[in-house]
Amino acid sequence: MIKIENLNKAYKKNQVLKDINLELEKNKIIAILGPNGSGKTTLIKSILGLVIPQKGNIIFNGQSVIGEWEYRNKISYLPQIASFPENLKVSELIALVKDIRQQDVEDEHLIQYFKLDEELNKPLRNLSGGTRQKVNMVLAFMLDSPVIILDEPTVGLDPVAISRFKSLLKEEKAKGKLIIFTTHIMSLVQEIADEIIFLLEGDIYFQGSVEELISQNGSSKLESAITNLIEKSHA
């Protein structure tokens, strides 16, 4: 579904992505992992067209997306930090996104699912961080997009909301969608990810299943396996 070929991105002398080659297939939940500054968000923003690479290509359903924008209508995106006008009410924000995307949506089910009924008439500035993130969840999942990209989606969520989020991911995967997410919560990765892509200093150091990463790095836990992987890279 998404093919990345020899992708390079630098900010002045800082090479953030180095000859990245990936194939991201539908009907998968893929975790992009790595320490801060490893290139995760830059890779995601390149796929979204928010960052333009100096070299390489991104192919979406067989077509290059460099310099294009219409393909974005097939992607739902939850950024790490979503910024909207603070005076907007939750209901107004949802209506605004509906108007912009002009697609069929299933917002009522998600509003009920995340228990947001009583928040709809509140301005965003009056919401807690966790409630704002639930609103962002509604915005990301209400569109029936074949690709869903989530950058640190569980920040601020309580355990109940995280459980609902995990169930929602599994439902969307069952529809044949490609779901890409970043996180620092390894228990979440171990539970739901079909595939891990581990970035370090702009390079791909591992691509495969959780079980393969654990097996190759001599540990019974994902956190320890990743620590071992990082130590090997600096040896």
Summary of the structure (lengths in Angstrom):
residues: 235
radius of gyration: 18.1
end to end distance: 35.6
largest distance: 55.4
contacts: 687
relative contact order: 0.17
helix: 40%
strand: 28%
